[in-house]
């Protein structure tokens, strides 16, 4: 969380719950079969219960990505609606470090909600963005968290976005993580799991552990050739890649009563081969190019 907070969006510029459902139906009509509500924090959205009920009535699977603070209020709703996949953002297992990183004193509450979701039988994934000198010393602690819990811990390489002071020296790469793993576990303990089609994560398990861990290696080993994800932001814009500097406005034509399908196709079909058009590392590591994007905290979707 930035020290000076974030600029809030005007309510009039944000999709209403009716607009979210309408657009979701348009995407389903085009073949989308999985939707994930992410953030920001989706559970603070007004009418979120109604949104979840109406989305799960569509022929899709619905997932949630959350900071975990409000989860306990919605567990019964998730069960009722058949929501099974819950991703929780948690960059540290240390309470003091948590407060430094989030500028909030919610660590105990988040941990209680994580345990509650695991015990309730949800497919729980915990996402941790690693940064050198900040939380990379916790890699083995994160993996040990999976020893007696049916949970997947996913390490995400630190990615460049506007305002996050990114540089390569802060990136904990896939190779860095695996080197740490091999330093702490015997070779025959480390099991490479079969990754699902279009999966963004390279998945592993320590033999005998209930849970697993994985690495989302967008920086050092991108998976663009198999990525089939698009993002609709809270203010109604399509990003056909998380790193795309261009966005397609659906909100304006929707509110004019226009057919949005041509706008969706126009946004999706020219999806770049790699990382929003930054095909090679020279482009991707160029600050003039990799910051022509929103700050990650303002992307939402």
Phi and psi restraints in degrees (value plus and minus 20) as a CYANA .aco file:
   2 UNK   PHI     -79.4   -39.4
   2 UNK   PSI     129.3   169.3
   3 UNK   PHI     -79.0   -39.0
   3 UNK   PSI     -58.2   -18.2
   4 UNK   PHI    -115.8   -75.8
   4 UNK   PSI      -2.2    37.8
   5 UNK   PHI      54.0    94.0
   5 UNK   PSI    -180.3  -140.3
   6 UNK   PHI    -152.9  -112.9
   6 UNK   PSI     136.3   176.3
   7 UNK   PHI    -102.1   -62.1
   7 UNK   PSI     105.4   145.4
   8 UNK   PHI    -100.0   -60.0
   8 UNK   PSI     128.4   168.4
   9 UNK   PHI     -98.8   -58.8
   9 UNK   PSI     127.1   167.1
  10 UNK   PHI     -87.8   -47.8
  10 UNK   PSI     116.8   156.8
  11 UNK   PHI     -76.1   -36.1
  11 UNK   PSI     -58.0   -18.0
  12 UNK   PHI     -86.2   -46.2
  12 UNK   PSI     -38.8     1.2
  13 UNK   PHI    -115.5   -75.5
  13 UNK   PSI     -17.4    22.6
  14 UNK   PHI    -128.2   -88.2
  14 UNK   PSI     122.8   162.8
  15 UNK   PHI     -77.9   -37.9
  15 UNK   PSI     113.0   153.0
  16 UNK   PHI     -97.6   -57.6
  16 UNK   PSI     149.1   189.1
  17 UNK   PHI     -85.6   -45.6
  17 UNK   PSI     -55.4   -15.4
  18 UNK   PHI     -84.5   -44.5
  18 UNK   PSI     -59.5   -19.5
  19 UNK   PHI     -88.4   -48.4
  19 UNK   PSI     -56.6   -16.6
  20 UNK   PHI     -81.0   -41.0
  20 UNK   PSI     -67.0   -27.0
  21 UNK   PHI     -85.8   -45.8
  21 UNK   PSI     -62.3   -22.3
  22 UNK   PHI     -79.7   -39.7
  22 UNK   PSI     -67.8   -27.8
  23 UNK   PHI     -87.2   -47.2
  23 UNK   PSI     -57.1   -17.1
  24 UNK   PHI     -79.0   -39.0
  24 UNK   PSI     -61.9   -21.9
  25 UNK   PHI     -84.2   -44.2
  25 UNK   PSI     -57.5   -17.5
  26 UNK   PHI     -83.9   -43.9
  26 UNK   PSI     -62.2   -22.2
  27 UNK   PHI     -87.1   -47.1
  27 UNK   PSI     -60.7   -20.7
  28 UNK   PHI     -81.7   -41.7
  28 UNK   PSI     -58.6   -18.6
  29 UNK   PHI     -83.1   -43.1
  29 UNK   PSI     -42.7    -2.7
  30 UNK   PHI    -113.9   -73.9
  30 UNK   PSI     -17.8    22.2
  31 UNK   PHI      92.9   132.9
  31 UNK   PSI     -21.8    18.2
  32 UNK   PHI     -88.8   -48.8
  32 UNK   PSI     111.8   151.8
  33 UNK   PHI    -145.1  -105.1
  33 UNK   PSI     -14.3    25.7
  34 UNK   PHI    -163.1  -123.1
  34 UNK   PSI     111.4   151.4
  35 UNK   PHI    -146.7  -106.7
  35 UNK   PSI     119.1   159.1
  36 UNK   PHI    -145.8  -105.8
  36 UNK   PSI     109.5   149.5
  37 UNK   PHI    -109.9   -69.9
  37 UNK   PSI     102.4   142.4
  38 UNK   PHI    -151.1  -111.1
  38 UNK   PSI    -178.4  -138.4
  39 UNK   PHI    -174.2  -134.2
  39 UNK   PSI    -179.4  -139.4
  40 UNK   PHI      15.4    55.4
  40 UNK   PSI    -166.5  -126.5
  41 UNK   PHI    -148.3  -108.3
  41 UNK   PSI      85.8   125.8
  42 UNK   PHI     -85.7   -45.7
  42 UNK   PSI     -46.8    -6.8
  43 UNK   PHI     -96.1   -56.1
  43 UNK   PSI     -24.4    15.6
  44 UNK   PHI    -113.1   -73.1
  44 UNK   PSI     -23.3    16.7
  45 UNK   PHI     -85.0   -45.0
  45 UNK   PSI     112.8   152.8
  46 UNK   PHI     -80.7   -40.7
  46 UNK   PSI     119.5   159.5
  47 UNK   PHI      45.6    85.6
  47 UNK   PSI       4.7    44.7
  48 UNK   PHI     -81.0   -41.0
  48 UNK   PSI     -54.4   -14.4
  49 UNK   PHI     -83.2   -43.2
  49 UNK   PSI     -64.0   -24.0
  50 UNK   PHI     -85.9   -45.9
  50 UNK   PSI     -60.0   -20.0
  51 UNK   PHI     -80.5   -40.5
  51 UNK   PSI     -66.1   -26.1
  52 UNK   PHI     -83.4   -43.4
  52 UNK   PSI     -64.1   -24.1
  53 UNK   PHI     -81.2   -41.2
  53 UNK   PSI     -63.2   -23.2
  54 UNK   PHI     -95.0   -55.0
  54 UNK   PSI     -54.6   -14.6
  55 UNK   PHI     -87.5   -47.5
  55 UNK   PSI     -60.8   -20.8
  56 UNK   PHI     -93.9   -53.9
  56 UNK   PSI     -29.5    10.5
  57 UNK   PHI     -99.1   -59.1
  57 UNK   PSI     -34.3     5.7
  58 UNK   PHI    -103.1   -63.1
  58 UNK   PSI     140.6   180.6
  59 UNK   PHI     -97.9   -57.9
  59 UNK   PSI      45.2    85.2
  60 UNK   PHI    -159.0  -119.0
  60 UNK   PSI     148.4   188.4
  61 UNK   PHI    -122.3   -82.3
  61 UNK   PSI     119.0   159.0
  62 UNK   PHI    -133.8   -93.8
  62 UNK   PSI     110.7   150.7
  63 UNK   PHI    -139.6   -99.6
  63 UNK   PSI     141.8   181.8
  64 UNK   PHI    -148.2  -108.2
  64 UNK   PSI     114.9   154.9
  65 UNK   PHI    -135.0   -95.0
  65 UNK   PSI     106.5   146.5
  66 UNK   PHI    -163.8  -123.8
  66 UNK   PSI     140.6   180.6
  67 UNK   PHI    -103.3   -63.3
  67 UNK   PSI     -23.5    16.5
  68 UNK   PHI      68.2   108.2
  68 UNK   PSI     -28.3    11.7
  69 UNK   PHI     -86.6   -46.6
  69 UNK   PSI     -60.7   -20.7
  70 UNK   PHI    -121.8   -81.8
  70 UNK   PSI     -12.2    27.8
  71 UNK   PHI     -76.5   -36.5
  71 UNK   PSI     -59.6   -19.6
  72 UNK   PHI     -80.2   -40.2
  72 UNK   PSI     -45.2    -5.2
  73 UNK   PHI     -96.1   -56.1
  73 UNK   PSI     -35.3     4.7
  74 UNK   PHI    -141.5  -101.5
  74 UNK   PSI     -17.0    23.0
  75 UNK   PHI     -79.7   -39.7
  75 UNK   PSI     -64.1   -24.1
  76 UNK   PHI     -84.3   -44.3
  76 UNK   PSI     -58.4   -18.4
  77 UNK   PHI     -84.0   -44.0
  77 UNK   PSI     -64.3   -24.3
  78 UNK   PHI     -79.3   -39.3
  78 UNK   PSI     -63.8   -23.8
  79 UNK   PHI     -82.4   -42.4
  79 UNK   PSI     -65.2   -25.2
  80 UNK   PHI     -80.6   -40.6
  80 UNK   PSI     -59.1   -19.1
  81 UNK   PHI    -112.2   -72.2
  81 UNK   PSI     -23.5    16.5
  82 UNK   PHI      60.9   100.9
  82 UNK   PSI      -1.0    39.0
  83 UNK   PHI     -94.9   -54.9
  83 UNK   PSI     102.8   142.8
  84 UNK   PHI    -134.5   -94.5
  84 UNK   PSI     -47.7    -7.7
  85 UNK   PHI    -119.2   -79.2
  85 UNK   PSI      94.7   134.7
  86 UNK   PHI    -143.1  -103.1
  86 UNK   PSI      98.0   138.0
  87 UNK   PHI    -122.8   -82.8
  87 UNK   PSI     111.3   151.3
  88 UNK   PHI    -141.5  -101.5
  88 UNK   PSI     106.8   146.8
  89 UNK   PHI    -103.1   -63.1
  89 UNK   PSI     100.8   140.8
  90 UNK   PHI    -171.9  -131.9
  90 UNK   PSI      87.5   127.5
  91 UNK   PHI    -111.6   -71.6
  91 UNK   PSI     -21.6    18.4
  92 UNK   PHI    -179.6  -139.6
  92 UNK   PSI     132.2   172.2
  93 UNK   PHI    -123.1   -83.1
  93 UNK   PSI     -11.2    28.8
  94 UNK   PHI    -124.3   -84.3
  94 UNK   PSI     105.0   145.0
  95 UNK   PHI     -80.7   -40.7
  95 UNK   PSI     -65.0   -25.0
  96 UNK   PHI     -85.7   -45.7
  96 UNK   PSI     -61.4   -21.4
  97 UNK   PHI     -84.8   -44.8
  97 UNK   PSI     -56.6   -16.6
  98 UNK   PHI     -78.7   -38.7
  98 UNK   PSI     -65.2   -25.2
  99 UNK   PHI     -86.7   -46.7
  99 UNK   PSI     -55.9   -15.9
 100 UNK   PHI     -85.8   -45.8
 100 UNK   PSI     -59.8   -19.8
 101 UNK   PHI     -99.2   -59.2
 101 UNK   PSI     -58.2   -18.2
 102 UNK   PHI    -118.8   -78.8
 102 UNK   PSI     -35.9     4.1
 103 UNK   PHI      38.7    78.7
 103 UNK   PSI      12.0    52.0
 104 UNK   PHI    -160.9  -120.9
 104 UNK   PSI     127.4   167.4
 105 UNK   PHI    -121.2   -81.2
 105 UNK   PSI      47.5    87.5
 106 UNK   PHI    -142.0  -102.0
 106 UNK   PSI      -7.1    32.9
 107 UNK   PHI     -77.5   -37.5
 107 UNK   PSI     -70.7   -30.7
 108 UNK   PHI     -81.1   -41.1
 108 UNK   PSI     -60.0   -20.0
 109 UNK   PHI     -85.5   -45.5
 109 UNK   PSI     -63.6   -23.6
 110 UNK   PHI     -82.5   -42.5
 110 UNK   PSI     -64.0   -24.0
 111 UNK   PHI     -84.5   -44.5
 111 UNK   PSI     -60.7   -20.7
 112 UNK   PHI     -79.9   -39.9
 112 UNK   PSI     -62.2   -22.2
 113 UNK   PHI     -89.1   -49.1
 113 UNK   PSI     -54.1   -14.1
 114 UNK   PHI     -82.9   -42.9
 114 UNK   PSI     -68.4   -28.4
 115 UNK   PHI     -80.9   -40.9
 115 UNK   PSI     -60.4   -20.4
 116 UNK   PHI     -83.0   -43.0
 116 UNK   PSI     -61.2   -21.2
 117 UNK   PHI     -88.3   -48.3
 117 UNK   PSI     -58.7   -18.7
 118 UNK   PHI     -83.6   -43.6
 118 UNK   PSI     -66.4   -26.4
 119 UNK   PHI     -85.1   -45.1
 119 UNK   PSI     -49.0    -9.0
 120 UNK   PHI     -99.4   -59.4
 120 UNK   PSI     -25.8    14.2
 121 UNK   PHI      69.8   109.8
 121 UNK   PSI      -5.4    34.6
 122 UNK   PHI     -92.8   -52.8
 122 UNK   PSI     137.5   177.5
 123 UNK   PHI    -100.8   -60.8
 123 UNK   PSI      76.3   116.3
 124 UNK   PHI    -118.0   -78.0
 124 UNK   PSI     106.3   146.3
 125 UNK   PHI    -140.7  -100.7
 125 UNK   PSI     115.1   155.1
 126 UNK   PHI    -130.9   -90.9
 126 UNK   PSI     104.6   144.6
 127 UNK   PHI    -122.3   -82.3
 127 UNK   PSI     105.0   145.0
 128 UNK   PHI    -145.3  -105.3
 128 UNK   PSI     100.0   140.0
 129 UNK   PHI    -103.3   -63.3
 129 UNK   PSI     100.4   140.4
 130 UNK   PHI    -111.4   -71.4
 130 UNK   PSI     120.2   160.2
 131 UNK   PHI    -156.5  -116.5
 131 UNK   PSI     113.6   153.6
 132 UNK   PHI     -81.2   -41.2
 132 UNK   PSI     113.9   153.9
 133 UNK   PHI      59.2    99.2
 133 UNK   PSI     -20.6    19.4
 134 UNK   PHI    -133.0   -93.0
 134 UNK   PSI     -79.0   -39.0
 135 UNK   PHI    -158.7  -118.7
 135 UNK   PSI     -10.8    29.2
 136 UNK   PHI     -88.0   -48.0
 136 UNK   PSI     -39.2     0.8
 137 UNK   PHI     -90.6   -50.6
 137 UNK   PSI     -30.2     9.8
 138 UNK   PHI    -117.2   -77.2
 138 UNK   PSI     -15.4    24.6
 139 UNK   PHI     -73.1   -33.1
 139 UNK   PSI     -68.6   -28.6
 140 UNK   PHI     -89.9   -49.9
 140 UNK   PSI     -55.0   -15.0
 141 UNK   PHI     -80.3   -40.3
 141 UNK   PSI     -62.3   -22.3
 142 UNK   PHI     -81.0   -41.0
 142 UNK   PSI     -64.6   -24.6
 143 UNK   PHI     -86.4   -46.4
 143 UNK   PSI     -60.3   -20.3
 144 UNK   PHI     -84.8   -44.8
 144 UNK   PSI     -44.9    -4.9
 145 UNK   PHI     -80.6   -40.6
 145 UNK   PSI     -46.1    -6.1
 146 UNK   PHI    -105.7   -65.7
 146 UNK   PSI     -22.0    18.0
 147 UNK   PHI     -80.1   -40.1
 147 UNK   PSI     -68.5   -28.5
 148 UNK   PHI    -141.2  -101.2
 148 UNK   PSI       4.4    44.4
 149 UNK   PHI    -154.2  -114.2
 149 UNK   PSI     116.3   156.3
 150 UNK   PHI    -101.4   -61.4
 150 UNK   PSI      59.8    99.8
 151 UNK   PHI    -165.4  -125.4
 151 UNK   PSI     130.3   170.3
 152 UNK   PHI    -130.1   -90.1
 152 UNK   PSI     104.7   144.7
 153 UNK   PHI    -118.3   -78.3
 153 UNK   PSI     104.4   144.4
 154 UNK   PHI    -137.6   -97.6
 154 UNK   PSI     102.4   142.4
 155 UNK   PHI    -110.0   -70.0
 155 UNK   PSI     108.2   148.2
 156 UNK   PHI    -132.4   -92.4
 156 UNK   PSI     106.5   146.5
 157 UNK   PHI     -85.3   -45.3
 157 UNK   PSI     119.7   159.7
 158 UNK   PHI     -83.1   -43.1
 158 UNK   PSI     101.6   141.6
 159 UNK   PHI    -129.9   -89.9
 159 UNK   PSI     130.6   170.6
 160 UNK   PHI    -100.0   -60.0
 160 UNK   PSI     104.7   144.7
 161 UNK   PHI    -161.1  -121.1
 161 UNK   PSI     140.7   180.7
 162 UNK   PHI     -76.0   -36.0
 162 UNK   PSI     105.9   145.9
 163 UNK   PHI      65.9   105.9
 163 UNK   PSI     -19.6    20.4
 164 UNK   PHI    -118.7   -78.7
 164 UNK   PSI      -8.9    31.1
 165 UNK   PHI      35.9    75.9
 165 UNK   PSI      21.5    61.5
 166 UNK   PHI     -95.7   -55.7
 166 UNK   PSI     120.1   160.1
 167 UNK   PHI    -174.5  -134.5
 167 UNK   PSI     143.4   183.4
 168 UNK   PHI     -82.4   -42.4
 168 UNK   PSI     -45.8    -5.8
 169 UNK   PHI     -87.4   -47.4
 169 UNK   PSI     -37.4     2.6
 170 UNK   PHI    -113.1   -73.1
 170 UNK   PSI     -30.0    10.0
 171 UNK   PHI     -97.6   -57.6
 171 UNK   PSI     108.9   148.9
 172 UNK   PHI    -120.7   -80.7
 172 UNK   PSI      87.2   127.2
 173 UNK   PHI    -103.2   -63.2
 173 UNK   PSI     150.3   190.3
 174 UNK   PHI     -73.8   -33.8
 174 UNK   PSI     -66.7   -26.7
 175 UNK   PHI     -84.3   -44.3
 175 UNK   PSI     -58.0   -18.0
 176 UNK   PHI     -79.9   -39.9
 176 UNK   PSI     -64.3   -24.3
 177 UNK   PHI     -86.1   -46.1
 177 UNK   PSI     -67.5   -27.5
 178 UNK   PHI     -85.6   -45.6
 178 UNK   PSI     -53.5   -13.5
 179 UNK   PHI     -83.3   -43.3
 179 UNK   PSI     -62.3   -22.3
 180 UNK   PHI     -83.7   -43.7
 180 UNK   PSI     -60.1   -20.1
 181 UNK   PHI     -83.4   -43.4
 181 UNK   PSI     -66.2   -26.2
 182 UNK   PHI     -88.6   -48.6
 182 UNK   PSI     -44.6    -4.6
 183 UNK   PHI     -94.1   -54.1
 183 UNK   PSI     -41.2    -1.2
 184 UNK   PHI    -132.3   -92.3
 184 UNK   PSI     -33.1     6.9
 185 UNK   PHI    -152.3  -112.3
 185 UNK   PSI     127.5   167.5
 186 UNK   PHI     -85.4   -45.4
 186 UNK   PSI     132.6   172.6
 187 UNK   PHI     -76.2   -36.2
 187 UNK   PSI     -61.0   -21.0
 188 UNK   PHI     -96.0   -56.0
 188 UNK   PSI     -25.8    14.2
 189 UNK   PHI    -105.9   -65.9
 189 UNK   PSI     -42.2    -2.2
 190 UNK   PHI    -112.0   -72.0
 190 UNK   PSI      96.0   136.0
 191 UNK   PHI    -131.2   -91.2
 191 UNK   PSI     102.8   142.8
 192 UNK   PHI    -102.5   -62.5
 192 UNK   PSI     101.4   141.4
 193 UNK   PHI    -107.0   -67.0
 193 UNK   PSI     136.4   176.4
 194 UNK   PHI     -96.3   -56.3
 194 UNK   PSI     105.1   145.1
 195 UNK   PHI    -102.1   -62.1
 195 UNK   PSI     124.3   164.3
 196 UNK   PHI     -92.7   -52.7
 196 UNK   PSI     138.7   178.7
 197 UNK   PHI     -78.3   -38.3
 197 UNK   PSI     115.8   155.8
 198 UNK   PHI      45.6    85.6
 198 UNK   PSI      -5.0    35.0
 199 UNK   PHI     -91.9   -51.9
 199 UNK   PSI     120.8   160.8
 200 UNK   PHI    -111.8   -71.8
 200 UNK   PSI     -24.2    15.8
 201 UNK   PHI    -134.6   -94.6
 201 UNK   PSI     117.6   157.6
 202 UNK   PHI    -113.1   -73.1
 202 UNK   PSI      96.4   136.4
 203 UNK   PHI    -125.8   -85.8
 203 UNK   PSI     123.8   163.8
 204 UNK   PHI    -160.9  -120.9
 204 UNK   PSI     144.5   184.5
 205 UNK   PHI    -164.4  -124.4
 205 UNK   PSI     126.0   166.0
 206 UNK   PHI    -108.5   -68.5
 206 UNK   PSI     107.3   147.3
 207 UNK   PHI     -73.3   -33.3
 207 UNK   PSI     108.4   148.4
 208 UNK   PHI      72.1   112.1
 208 UNK   PSI     -31.0     9.0
 209 UNK   PHI    -104.4   -64.4
 209 UNK   PSI     124.6   164.6
 210 UNK   PHI     -89.0   -49.0
 210 UNK   PSI     -60.5   -20.5
 211 UNK   PHI    -118.1   -78.1
 211 UNK   PSI    -188.7  -148.7
 212 UNK   PHI    -162.4  -122.4
 212 UNK   PSI     156.1   196.1
 213 UNK   PHI    -162.7  -122.7
 213 UNK   PSI     139.5   179.5
 214 UNK   PHI    -170.9  -130.9
 214 UNK   PSI     150.8   190.8
 215 UNK   PHI    -150.4  -110.4
 215 UNK   PSI     108.0   148.0
 216 UNK   PHI    -120.2   -80.2
 216 UNK   PSI      82.2   122.2
 217 UNK   PHI    -123.1   -83.1
 217 UNK   PSI      36.5    76.5
 218 UNK   PHI     -79.2   -39.2
 218 UNK   PSI     -53.8   -13.8
 219 UNK   PHI    -104.2   -64.2
 219 UNK   PSI     -74.0   -34.0
 220 UNK   PHI    -108.5   -68.5
 220 UNK   PSI     -43.8    -3.8
 221 UNK   PHI    -170.5  -130.5
 221 UNK   PSI      49.4    89.4
 222 UNK   PHI     -84.5   -44.5
 222 UNK   PSI     131.7   171.7
 223 UNK   PHI    -133.1   -93.1
 223 UNK   PSI       7.3    47.3
 224 UNK   PHI     -78.3   -38.3
 224 UNK   PSI     -50.2   -10.2
 225 UNK   PHI     -85.5   -45.5
 225 UNK   PSI     -41.5    -1.5
 226 UNK   PHI    -134.3   -94.3
 226 UNK   PSI     -15.5    24.5
 227 UNK   PHI     -96.7   -56.7
 227 UNK   PSI     109.0   149.0
 228 UNK   PHI    -143.9  -103.9
 228 UNK   PSI       9.9    49.9
 229 UNK   PHI    -119.9   -79.9
 229 UNK   PSI     123.1   163.1
 230 UNK   PHI    -152.0  -112.0
 230 UNK   PSI     139.4   179.4
 231 UNK   PHI    -148.1  -108.1
 231 UNK   PSI     112.5   152.5
 232 UNK   PHI    -126.0   -86.0
 232 UNK   PSI      95.3   135.3
 233 UNK   PHI     -95.9   -55.9
 233 UNK   PSI     146.4   186.4
 234 UNK   PHI     -82.4   -42.4
 234 UNK   PSI     -45.0    -5.0
 235 UNK   PHI    -119.1   -79.1
 235 UNK   PSI       3.6    43.6
 236 UNK   PHI      57.7    97.7
 236 UNK   PSI      12.5    52.5
 237 UNK   PHI    -137.9   -97.9
 237 UNK   PSI     119.6   159.6
 238 UNK   PHI    -108.3   -68.3
 238 UNK   PSI     110.5   150.5
 239 UNK   PHI    -132.0   -92.0
 239 UNK   PSI      94.9   134.9
 240 UNK   PHI    -100.4   -60.4
 240 UNK   PSI     -23.1    16.9
 241 UNK   PHI    -173.7  -133.7
 241 UNK   PSI     124.3   164.3
 242 UNK   PHI     -77.6   -37.6
 242 UNK   PSI     -50.0   -10.0
 243 UNK   PHI    -114.5   -74.5
 243 UNK   PSI     -18.0    22.0
 244 UNK   PHI     -85.8   -45.8
 244 UNK   PSI     110.3   150.3
 245 UNK   PHI    -101.3   -61.3
 245 UNK   PSI     -34.0     6.0
 246 UNK   PHI    -124.5   -84.5
 246 UNK   PSI     129.6   169.6
 247 UNK   PHI    -155.3  -115.3
 247 UNK   PSI     129.9   169.9
 248 UNK   PHI    -130.9   -90.9
 248 UNK   PSI     101.7   141.7
 249 UNK   PHI     -98.9   -58.9
 249 UNK   PSI      95.1   135.1
 250 UNK   PHI    -116.4   -76.4
 250 UNK   PSI     -44.2    -4.2
 251 UNK   PHI     -84.3   -44.3
 251 UNK   PSI     -62.9   -22.9
 252 UNK   PHI     -83.0   -43.0
 252 UNK   PSI     -72.6   -32.6
 253 UNK   PHI     -84.7   -44.7
 253 UNK   PSI     -53.6   -13.6
 254 UNK   PHI     -80.7   -40.7
 254 UNK   PSI     -65.7   -25.7
 255 UNK   PHI     -94.8   -54.8
 255 UNK   PSI     -34.2     5.8
 256 UNK   PHI    -108.8   -68.8
 256 UNK   PSI     -23.5    16.5
 257 UNK   PHI      63.3   103.3
 257 UNK   PSI      -5.6    34.4
 258 UNK   PHI    -100.5   -60.5
 258 UNK   PSI     138.9   178.9
 259 UNK   PHI     -90.4   -50.4
 259 UNK   PSI     101.9   141.9
 260 UNK   PHI    -107.2   -67.2
 260 UNK   PSI     -33.9     6.1
 261 UNK   PHI     -77.9   -37.9
 261 UNK   PSI     -66.3   -26.3
 262 UNK   PHI     -78.7   -38.7
 262 UNK   PSI     -55.1   -15.1
 263 UNK   PHI     -87.9   -47.9
 263 UNK   PSI     -58.5   -18.5
 264 UNK   PHI     -83.7   -43.7
 264 UNK   PSI     -68.2   -28.2
 265 UNK   PHI     -83.0   -43.0
 265 UNK   PSI     -59.9   -19.9
 266 UNK   PHI     -82.3   -42.3
 266 UNK   PSI     -51.1   -11.1
 267 UNK   PHI    -100.0   -60.0
 267 UNK   PSI     -57.7   -17.7
 268 UNK   PHI    -105.0   -65.0
 268 UNK   PSI     -62.0   -22.0
 269 UNK   PHI     -81.0   -41.0
 269 UNK   PSI     -56.2   -16.2
 270 UNK   PHI    -107.3   -67.3
 270 UNK   PSI       1.5    41.5
 271 UNK   PHI     -69.9   -29.9
 271 UNK   PSI     108.6   148.6
 272 UNK   PHI     -89.0   -49.0
 272 UNK   PSI     139.7   179.7
 273 UNK   PHI     -83.1   -43.1
 273 UNK   PSI     -56.5   -16.5
 274 UNK   PHI    -172.4  -132.4
 274 UNK   PSI     110.5   150.5
 275 UNK   PHI      23.3    63.3
 275 UNK   PSI      33.4    73.4
 276 UNK   PHI      43.4    83.4
 276 UNK   PSI       7.1    47.1
 277 UNK   PHI      78.7   118.7
 277 UNK   PSI     -29.1    10.9
 278 UNK   PHI    -106.6   -66.6
 278 UNK   PSI      59.9    99.9
 279 UNK   PHI     -90.4   -50.4
 279 UNK   PSI     -65.0   -25.0
 280 UNK   PHI    -124.4   -84.4
 280 UNK   PSI     145.8   185.8
 281 UNK   PHI     -83.6   -43.6
 281 UNK   PSI     -51.8   -11.8
 282 UNK   PHI     -78.7   -38.7
 282 UNK   PSI     -62.4   -22.4
 283 UNK   PHI     -89.9   -49.9
 283 UNK   PSI     -65.0   -25.0
 284 UNK   PHI     -84.7   -44.7
 284 UNK   PSI     -52.6   -12.6
 285 UNK   PHI    -109.7   -69.7
 285 UNK   PSI     -19.2    20.8
 286 UNK   PHI    -103.4   -63.4
 286 UNK   PSI      93.8   133.8
 287 UNK   PHI     -82.6   -42.6
 287 UNK   PSI     -44.5    -4.5
 288 UNK   PHI     -88.6   -48.6
 288 UNK   PSI     -43.9    -3.9
 289 UNK   PHI    -122.4   -82.4
 289 UNK   PSI     -59.9   -19.9
 290 UNK   PHI    -100.8   -60.8
 290 UNK   PSI     -24.4    15.6
 291 UNK   PHI    -128.2   -88.2
 291 UNK   PSI     -13.0    27.0
 292 UNK   PHI    -101.7   -61.7
 292 UNK   PSI      41.2    81.2
 293 UNK   PHI    -178.2  -138.2
 293 UNK   PSI     143.7   183.7
 294 UNK   PHI     -86.8   -46.8
 294 UNK   PSI     141.0   181.0
 295 UNK   PHI     -86.1   -46.1
 295 UNK   PSI     123.0   163.0
 296 UNK   PHI     -76.1   -36.1
 296 UNK   PSI     -55.7   -15.7
 297 UNK   PHI     -87.7   -47.7
 297 UNK   PSI     -36.0     4.0
 298 UNK   PHI    -126.6   -86.6
 298 UNK   PSI     -16.7    23.3
 299 UNK   PHI     -98.1   -58.1
 299 UNK   PSI     -74.7   -34.7
 300 UNK   PHI      39.8    79.8
 300 UNK   PSI    -190.5  -150.5
